[in-house]
Amino acid sequence: MMVDWEIMYDLTAVLTTIAACSASIVAILGGFIASKLIALNAERDEVSTRISEIDEEIDFFTIERDMLQAQLDEDDALDFVGENISNLICHSALDDIYKEENRPRLSKDILLPYWNRAEQVLEILSDFLHSPEGSDYEQNEDGIPIKVARSLTQDFEYKVCEKICNYFEEQQSPLSALSRSVGVNISSARWYDDTEERVMSADNKITYLMLQKKQQTTRCKALEKPKGMKVGLVLFALFSAINIVCPLCLSPFQTDNYQLYLVAKRFAILTFSLGLTLIMCYLVYLLHWGKQSNKHEKS
């Protein structure tokens, strides 16, 4: 009696070995990618926080600059009113006295609200002077009727009223009006120069912060799409599927077909070798890209 012995070719050991080696490689690669992503996420948070801080600093210096500029504008408007006090008293319109060729510090649009406020002060003072109380009144040290001075809560209105009263007094007694202005111009010029320097300083800080924000925004956009991470994730997924999942699905693998056995064995070893080669190329690519990035940053 003859017995047919079939020779079985077992590929299970090879497949499990490849799966185990691939799992170790995937663990190393996955840890590298995970640590890189965690670092990128922390860096993105840091950049976002820095951008928020820069925005707050820009807002702070913008408010400071606008406040100082408003003080300069008010002072310039007050000078303009003082230079044209006679036109104000004559109720001349701003369009009639404002001339671009005189190179005033303020544009007509900025100056118009101040001119309107000065006209309101003139109206208040005129109403008081034409009232029964205006025939006999007490004035403060600035020459302003005390009752009118109490109604003027803003510095601009008060100083305009002072200029108007000085103008009236100058028409009657020039020496008396002149004595009040001694020393005022010097201190005012010093304050104006200091305020202008503070405005320029705030402007420079805002410009520098805007540059920093632009750099941080560019950095944030680069971190949103980190170069090499997508390739690494795709390589991680493919290597895991081909060299871990597939061998485990085929295991145990036995066949009596020697040709099929050779094809399966060679295919498993080839895919494993190809995966290792791709991983090495990816690591070399990351190393090369890192050097290029450093050169770009230094330049």
Secondary structure, 3 states (H helix, E strand, C coil): CCCCCCCCEECHHHHHHHHHHHHHHHHHHHHHHHHHHHHHHHHHHHHHHHHHHHHHHHHHHHHHHHHHHHHHHHHHHHHHHHHCHHHHHCCCCHHHHCCHHHCCCCCHHHHHHHHHHHHHHHHHHHHHHCCHHHHCCCECCCCCEHHHHHHCCCHHHHHHHHHHHHHHHHHHCHHHHHHHCCCHHHHHHHHHHHHHHHHHHHHHHHHHHHHHHHHHHHHHHHHHCCCCHHHHHHHHHHHHHHHHHHHHHHCCCEECCHHHHHHHHHHHHHHHHHHHHHHHHHHHHHHHHHHHHHHHHHC
